[in-house]
Amino acid sequence: MRDRLKKKEIQISKTSKSSKIAQIAFLGSGNMSEAMIKGVLDAGLFKASALLASDTSAERLETLHARYGIRTTPSNREAVRTGALVFLGVKPAVVDDVLAEIKSELGDKTLVSIAAGVPLQRLAAGLMREARIIRAMPNAPAQVQRGATVLAPGKGVGKKVIKQVRDLFDAIGLTWVLDEAYLDAVTGLSGSGPAFVFVMIEALADGGVKAGLPRQVATSLAAQTVLGAAQMVLETGLHPAQLKDFVASPAGTTIAGLHQLEKGKVRSAFIAAVEAAAQRAKILGKE
């Protein structure tokens, strides 16, 4: 599906197919919003002129315009008036203030929230009326079209709108539609997970350097190894343990290394990291 979507722009509009491409407004221009902007532009889904970003930092807006050629504004209300689809990417602490600011401008447009940990109920309460809201949890690799996103639609969001938003995220990775109850766990796994994997790649590269490899070679080998292993899981559909056993031959090098990982409780550490991140997401949603 991703290849098909790259070949044409996505229509996010209630008008006919012959209408001009609808615009997306990004409220808040942090790392996740930038990942989305770069991802959809690189995938060829939108022209830069069809994207509008708002932020309280003039310097940040200047940076985004210089990097991607998108339009910018310091006004959230102007961004909402302009966009047919509105992405809410501000920090959780200021979500309520931003919702109060834009509620008169939103109309019947769909709001896609990528604000980590903020539940649908809080979003709806902030708008103080029935609204079409989708919670989305993308992750940083969306910037290179390898994102993992989970969508949680709110009440009243039709299948057509869900498909439009899913098509958008499918073009920059893989997308799942789940009940909102899963989103804190999703945040802990795929939202925070890239940082955990970066640490793993760094550690593998350090191991390569200790074994005598040049730093640049070790880092590239580590990154490609993680990429290839992940692709094997996705394409084969086999359990990771089966793939691990496929690599680990009796009395070989791999099983010796796996023994050291078990002694270091690496699996337990990863489980604890995901759990801690998920618990933090719950706390952010309540604050």
Buried (B, 14 or more C-beta within 10 A) or exposed (E): EEEEBBEEBBBBBEEEEEEEBBBBBBBBBBEBBBBBBBBBBBBBBBEEEBBBBBBEEEEBBEBBBEEBEBBBBEEBBBBBBBBBBBBBBBEBEEBBEBBEBBBEBBEEBBBBBBBBBBBBEBBBEBBEEEBBBBBBBBBBBBBEBBBBBBBBBBEEBEEEBBEBBBBBBBBBBBBBBBEBEBBBBBBBBBBBBBEBBEEBBBEBBBBBBEEEBEEEEBBBBBBEBBEEEEEBEEEEEEEEEEBBEEEBEEEEEEBEEBEEEEEEEBEEEBEEBBEEBBEBBBEBBEE
